[in-house]
Amino acid sequence: MPHDFLPGLAGVPAAKSAVSDVDGQRGILEYRGIRIEELCVKSSFLETTHLLLFGRLPTKSELDRFVEDVTHHRRIKYRIVDLLKCLPEHGHPMDALQAAVAALGMFYPGRNVKDIDNNYWSAVRLIAKLPTIVAAYARLRRGDEQIPPRDDLDFCEDFLYMLTEKLPEPVWTETLDVCLILHAEHTMNASTFTGLVTASTLADPYTVVTSSIGALKGPLHGGANEEVVQMLREIGTPARARPYLERKLKDKQKIMGLGHRVYKVKDPRATILQGVCERLFRECGTSPLYEVALEVERVAGELLGEKKIYPNVDFYSGIIYDKMGIEVDFFTPLFAMARVAGWLAHWFEQLRENKLFRPDQIYEGEHNRPYVPIEKR
Ligand SMILES: CC(C)(COP(=O)(O)OP(=O)(O)OC[C@H]1O[C@@H](n2cnc3c(N)ncnc32)[C@H](O)[C@@H]1OP(=O)(O)O)[C@@H](O)C(=O)NCCC(=O)NCCS
């Protein structure tokens, strides 16, 4: 039966899901029915991960067990560290993360995705080990030793400790926790869909997450937060925002961190992150990038508001990570550390009623062409 071709599958449902929901007209995002605004204030990244994976908030004992399981699986094999050491120091950390996650699958080869218990431990390992891999590569590529995780530290504290060898101030761990909650899940999107396509072949979860990491890397998806900070640095001062935007739009170029396929109002995650920026800058001193970002948002409202193009999640997150001292090319790996929760939640969901993805195409080529011998071409 012929179907209309919808570029980018825009608006085509690829799955039935109860993981999260977006109301793009009203700017509402819910995880398992709970608004993100509430989760950011009351929950933690690991509790939110439990909510996403298993469909409900955990009891105290369930949460304790989940946190303990994740905490005890943070270590990575020395061979993974050796693998990271062999990668080029100027390589992109998303490539390093993708390589290391693919390699993880070789150490934990539970291939039977019908085994629920095995799937639980795979999910725990992935959530636990991604931060260790990211922090390890950040240090190794500048010639420092990897710092192993510490079981006495909580998830965000431990990540920042592995990165810097210092115990972070609570303001940094709280900020990171909110950032991770906001990046943990976002309905059907390029990286989730990519993971689900891979998962539909009954590939193991390490391969599923490796696929998703590849899709997340692109500048139209997770890679946008890097480009936002580069753009804000290039603009330099608020006064230069308007001429910069006008020039870009005249050249038909996109402004990074603005616009969204679903949101036709300001992305609620951008609103929360802007609040986080303000709190952080009150406590730790402002960032010149923030002043530029405010002006870019204001001018973009005038120039692009008619097209309903407003800041998305990537607009303010990079400014926060920059203030935390995280290198620009590590912004997307931080996104992956959080989004692995959403990828795995959709994977769990799909496994219950899996069907191999095998879409159709509209063939526009020729038929019955003769094979021309090479000497006659
Ligand atoms: C995210 C994105 C790919 C979604 O776009 P989409 O739904 O596919 O919309 P389109 O790319 O078809 O754009 C629709 C119109 O809005 C314009 N537009 C969309 N995003 C824009 C942006 N960031 N800057 C300037 N114009 C933009 C397009 O030029 C187009 O204009 P036209 O109709 O006059 O040709 C797009 O907004 C974008 O590239 N944003 C920048 C990258 C980014 O921040 N990505 C992170 C997403 S969370």
The ligand as an ORCA input file, in Angstrom:
! r2SCAN-3c Opt
* xyz 0 1
  C      16.203     21.228     15.981
  C      15.863     21.503     14.516
  C      16.666     20.504     13.651
  C      14.381     21.252     14.336
  O      14.051     21.736     13.124
  P      12.849     21.240     12.176
  O      11.628     20.971     12.935
  O      13.379     20.156     11.313
  O      12.618     22.574     11.406
  P      13.328     23.028     10.114
  O      14.800     22.789     10.144
  O      12.562     22.441      8.970
  O      13.057     24.595     10.195
  C      11.806     25.206      9.980
  C      12.051     26.670      9.708
  O      12.592     27.287     10.889
  C      13.908     27.767     10.632
  N      14.748     27.378     11.775
  C      14.625     26.271     12.540
  N      15.569     26.276     13.490
  C      16.275     27.406     13.317
  C      17.374     27.948     13.993
  N      17.940     27.337     15.018
  N      17.873     29.122     13.561
  C      17.315     29.751     12.515
  N      16.266     29.288     11.830
  C      15.754     28.118     12.233
  C      14.366     27.033      9.370
  O      15.348     27.772      8.681
  C      13.076     26.935      8.622
  O      12.781     28.176      8.067
  P      12.007     28.276      6.657
  O      10.675     27.605      6.893
  O      11.911     29.734      6.397
  O      12.852     27.534      5.674
  C      16.235     22.960     14.127
  O      15.475     23.872     14.861
  C      17.727     23.227     14.284
  O      18.527     22.869     13.415
  N      18.129     23.902     15.413
  C      19.507     24.194     15.664
  C      20.217     22.958     16.207
  C      19.832     22.647     17.646
  O      19.802     23.504     18.495
  N      19.573     21.353     17.889
  C      19.217     20.866     19.210
  C      17.799     20.390     19.235
  S      17.291     19.965     20.871
*
